[in-house]
Amino acid sequence: MLERPGAANNLIKALSQVYRYANEYDLHNENPARKIEKLKSKNPDGFHAWTEKEIERFEAAHLVGSNAHLAFALLLNTGQRRSDVVKLGKQH
């Protein structure tokens, strides 16, 4: 999972919880997940949030009525995940 360090670290966290449960109920006597070193993230500072100036530049380049502007407006104004915006329709 070297190409996805965040997913690898999340797996270590989940396994650690499973072993913690097992230790608590005497099903296992140690937590080997604690010994695994976490991988460094490719982007330790997180993702860049757009500035107001970048938003204005995008809106100037993609006029109202374009698919790009619609997607941008939905993502910016609804607070939904990208996967949820894709599913939005007239019924919403």
N, C-alpha and C positions, 0 to 999 in steps of 0.2 A: 504494500500500500504506500510505497514511497512517493508515488505521483500524487497521492491524496493524503497529505499529513493530517489534515483536520479530521477526516474520516477515520484514520488510524487511531488518533488520540481519542476520538469518541468511542471507538471499539474498546480501547483500554479502560476507559471510564466505566463502560457497561459491564465488562468482565469483572472489574474491581467490585462493583455492586453485587454481582452474582456471588463472588467469593465471600464478600462481607456477610451476605445472607447465609451462605453455607457455614461460615464460621460461627455465626450467631446461634444456629440450630444444630451445632456439633455434627455437621455433615462433612466438614473438611477442617483441617487444622492450620492452614496458612492461606495467604492471599498472594499468589505468584504474580498477579497483575501489578502489584505495587513495585515489583522489581524491574518492570519494563520501563525503559527510558522513553519519554515522550519525544515525538519528532518536532523539529522546528517548523513553524508555518512558513509557507512561501511568501506570505504577505503579513508580517507580524503587526503592522500598523492598522490593519483592516482595510476596508474599501474606501475609496475617495468619494465623499459626498459632493455633489455639484454645488457650485456657488450660484448666487443669483445671476451673475454675469453669464455663466455657462448656460443656465436655463434660458435666459433671453436670447443667446446666440442660437440655441437649438430651435426655439419657437420662431425665430426669424427665418431660419433655413427650412423649416417644415411648417407650412401654412395650415391653418384650420381646415379640416376636411381630408387631410392626408392620413394614411394609416399610421405613419410614424407619429404624427401629432396626437392622434386618438390614443395610441398605446402610451405615449408619454403622459398625457393628461390623466389617464386611468391609473397609471402607476404612481404619479405624483400626488393625486388628490384622493385616492381611495385608501391608501395605506395597506393595500393587499399585497400578498406575495406574487411574484412573477407567475408562478404556476396557477394561481387563482385568477389572475387577470385574464389569462388565456381562456378560461372557462366562462367568463362573464358574457351575458347575452341580454336580449331585450327583456327577458323575464326578471332580470335583476334591476 
